[in-house]
Amino acid sequence: MVDGWLAQAMSAYNADSLANKEGYRGLVMMPGETLEQILHWTLESLPDEILIGLDADNNRPHHQEVDDMFEGDDHEDGLFAGEGYILGEATIVNRGDSFSVHHVPEEWTDGIFSESRGPRGGRFVHWLHTHPNAVAVPSRQDADAAQYTLGVDMILGIEFSPSGPFGWYDDTDGVRRKLQPEEVAPVRQKRGWGRWRNSPEKSVLGVAPTGHSIHGLELISFHRSGTAVNVVFVDEKGYPYGWENFQSSN
């Protein structure tokens, strides 16, 4: 069971995935528990980025009714490996800066065909890496590394505090997908002698076990061809967060 704030954020994200399904050529589904685990790892690994490997769980195919609801007219069957199956458990493969994070350590490669598989060695079908306090928009290094991915690449951007020496960076172009409730109550801070002030500080979605306040989340997924892939977050039964609302609105 994921934290309530995260379940609400995933429901809002899924609503956006449904409303904008046209134009996406692929669809991938991630368990909410997997996202929660990755968030914890991300904050525990600061200031580094982390690289996560994921495979498709062959025991958890998509529910057909969910595919029917979230696939648009531009959907293309067979676009990537692992299609049609919910993502399996996540594994931390590497940590480092924006360049070195994509290079998989030797213990994660078998040494065979490693050059043709690119810097990641092709050990997993899908890959996700994090952008701590930066938007989820692919850099040139991200795009280059994705050329060897058989499944999809994902980027998770997390805005948090305390942020250390680096604040939130969003001075970049690109399509962004926010992962947060549509409305978040503003934060007020106490300021001496019990007085409250309306704070310019950013709203808090939730607090991680590390003690960090999470102000914003972003997630994108893309195929090595450059086309965007739609993402849906699902519960332990394989149904999207917010599924009942989506059914009643159709």
C-alpha positions in Angstrom: 0.0 0.0 0.0 1.6 3.3 -1.1 1.3 6.6 0.8 -2.0 8.4 0.3 -0.4 11.5 -1.3 1.4 9.4 -3.8 -1.7 7.4 -4.7 -3.5 10.8 -5.4 -0.5 12.0 -7.5 -0.6 8.8 -9.6 -4.4 9.1 -10.1 -4.0 12.6 -11.4 -1.1 11.5 -13.7 -3.3 8.6 -15.0 -6.1 11.0 -15.7 -3.7 13.1 -17.8 -2.5 9.9 -19.5 -6.1 9.1 -20.4 -7.0 12.6 -21.6 -4.0 12.8 -23.8 -3.8 9.2 -25.1 -4.0 10.3 -28.7 -0.6 10.8 -30.1 1.2 8.2 -28.1 2.4 5.1 -30.0 3.1 3.0 -27.0 1.9 2.2 -23.5 3.8 1.0 -20.4 2.4 0.3 -16.9 4.3 0.7 -13.7 3.3 -0.6 -10.2 2.8 2.2 -7.7 5.0 0.3 -5.2 7.8 0.4 -7.7 7.6 4.1 -8.1 7.5 4.5 -4.3 10.7 2.4 -3.9 12.5 4.4 -6.6 11.6 7.7 -4.9 13.1 6.4 -1.7 16.3 5.2 -3.4 16.6 8.6 -5.2 16.5 10.6 -2.0 18.9 8.2 -0.3 21.4 8.6 -3.1 21.6 12.4 -3.3 23.3 14.3 -4.8 23.8 11.5 -7.4 21.4 10.4 -10.2 20.6 6.7 -10.1 20.1 4.3 -13.0 17.3 1.7 -12.5 16.9 -1.5 -14.5 13.5 -3.1 -15.0 12.1 -6.1 -16.9 8.6 -7.0 -17.9 6.8 -9.3 -15.5 5.6 -12.1 -17.7 3.2 -13.2 -15.0 1.4 -9.9 -15.1 -0.1 -9.1 -18.5 -2.1 -5.9 -19.0 -5.8 -6.2 -18.4 -7.4 -5.9 -21.8 -10.0 -3.4 -20.6 -7.3 -1.1 -19.4 -5.5 -1.3 -22.7 -8.7 -0.6 -24.5 -9.2 2.5 -22.4 -5.7 4.0 -22.6 -4.6 3.1 -26.1 -5.2 5.9 -28.7 -5.7 5.7 -32.4 -1.9 6.1 -33.0 -1.0 3.1 -30.8 1.4 0.7 -32.5 1.6 -2.9 -31.4 5.1 -4.4 -31.2 6.9 -1.0 -30.8 9.2 -2.2 -28.0 10.3 -5.3 -26.1 8.2 -6.3 -23.1 5.1 -4.6 -24.4 1.8 -5.7 -22.9 3.3 -6.7 -19.5 3.4 -4.7 -16.3 6.9 -3.7 -15.2 8.6 -6.0 -12.7 10.8 -5.2 -9.7 13.2 -2.4 -9.9 17.0 -2.8 -9.4 19.6 -0.1 -8.8 22.3 -0.6 -11.3 24.4 2.6 -11.0 24.7 6.0 -9.5 26.7 9.1 -10.6 26.5 12.3 -12.5 24.5 12.9 -15.7 27.2 11.3 -17.9 28.6 8.4 -15.8 25.2 7.2 -14.5 24.5 5.6 -17.9 27.6 3.4 -17.8 26.8 0.1 -16.2 29.5 -1.3 -13.8 31.2 -4.5 -15.0 29.4 -6.7 -12.4 26.2 -6.0 -14.3 27.5 -7.0 -17.7 28.4 -10.5 -19.0 31.2 -9.2 -21.2 29.6 -10.7 -24.3 28.5 -8.3 -27.0 29.0 -5.5 -24.5 30.1 -3.0 -27.2 27.2 -3.6 -29.4 24.8 -3.2 -26.5 26.0 0.2 -25.6 27.2 1.7 -22.3 24.5 -0.1 -20.3 25.4 -3.6 -21.5 21.7 -4.5 -22.3 21.1 -6.3 -19.1 17.5 -5.1 -18.6 14.7 -4.5 -21.0 13.6 -1.1 -19.6 15.7 1.7 -18.0 14.8 4.6 -15.7 17.1 7.2 -14.4 16.5 10.1 -12.1 17.0 13.9 -12.3 17.3 15.2 -8.7 15.9 18.7 -8.5 15.7 18.9 -12.3 13.0 18.5 -14.8 12.3 15.2 -16.5 13.5 16.2 -20.0 16.1 14.1 -21.8 19.6 15.4 -22.3 21.8 14.5 -25.2 23.5 11.8 -23.0 20.1 10.4 -22.2 19.1 10.2 -25.9 22.4 8.6 -26.8 22.1 5.9 -24.1 18.5 5.2 -25.1 19.6 4.0 -28.6 20.5 0.6 -27.1 17.3 0.1 -25.1 15.1 -2.7 -26.2 12.1 -1.5 -24.2 11.5 2.1 -23.1 13.5 4.7 -21.3 12.0 6.8 -18.4 13.2 9.9 -16.6 11.9 10.8 -13.1 12.4 14.4 -12.0 12.0 15.2 -8.3 11.8 18.6 -6.8 12.6 18.4 -3.1 14.0 20.2 -0.1 16.3 20.6 1.7 18.1 20.7 -1.7 21.6 21.3 -0.6 23.8 23.5 -2.9 21.6 22.9 -5.9 18.1 24.3 -6.3 15.3 23.3 -8.7 16.5 23.5 -12.3 13.9 24.0 -15.0 15.6 26.2 -17.6 15.1 23.8 -20.5 12.8 23.1 -23.3 10.7 20.0 -23.8 7.4 18.4 -23.0 6.9 17.8 -19.3 4.5 15.4 -17.5 3.8 16.4 -13.9 3.0 13.7 -11.4 1.0 15.4 -8.6 -2.5 16.1 -7.6 -4.3 18.8 -9.5 -4.6 20.9 -6.3 -2.1 21.0 -3.5 -2.7 23.2 -0.4 -0.1 26.0 -0.1 2.3 25.7 2.8 2.3 28.3 5.6 5.3 28.8 7.8 5.5 30.0 11.4 7.6 33.1 11.8 8.3 34.1 15.4 5.9 34.8 18.2 3.4 32.4 16.9 2.5 34.5 13.8 1.8 32.8 10.5 2.6 34.3 7.2 1.6 33.3 3.7 4.8 31.6 2.5 6.3 31.9 -0.9 7.7 28.4 -0.3 6.4 25.7 -2.6 3.6 23.3 -1.7 4.5 19.9 -0.2 3.1 16.8 -1.9 4.5 14.5 0.8 7.4 13.7 3.1 9.8 10.9 2.3 11.2 8.5 4.9 14.5 10.3 4.5 12.8 13.5 5.8 12.9 15.4 2.5 9.8 17.3 1.5 8.7 16.5 -2.0 7.4 19.5 -3.9 7.0 18.1 -7.4 7.4 15.0 -9.5 7.7 14.6 -13.2 7.9 11.4 -15.3 8.3 10.8 -19.0 8.8 7.7 -21.1 10.2 7.4 -24.6 11.2 5.0 -27.2 14.7 5.1 -28.8 13.1 6.4 -32.0 12.3 9.5 -30.0 8.5 8.9 -29.9 6.8 9.4 -26.5 5.4 6.4 -24.7 2.3 6.8 -22.4 2.7 5.7 -18.8 0.0 4.4 -16.5 0.5 3.6 -12.8 -1.3 0.5 -11.5 -2.1 -1.0 -8.2 -1.4 -4.6 -6.9 -4.3 -5.9 -9.0 -3.0 -4.3 -12.2 -5.7 -1.6 -12.4 -4.8 2.1 -12.8 -5.0 4.4 -9.8 -8.3 6.2 -10.3 -9.8 3.4 -12.3 -13.3 3.7 -10.8 -13.4 7.4 -11.7 -12.3 6.7 -15.2 -15.0 4.0 -15.7 -17.8 6.2 -14.4 -16.7 9.1 -16.7 -16.7 7.0 -19.9 
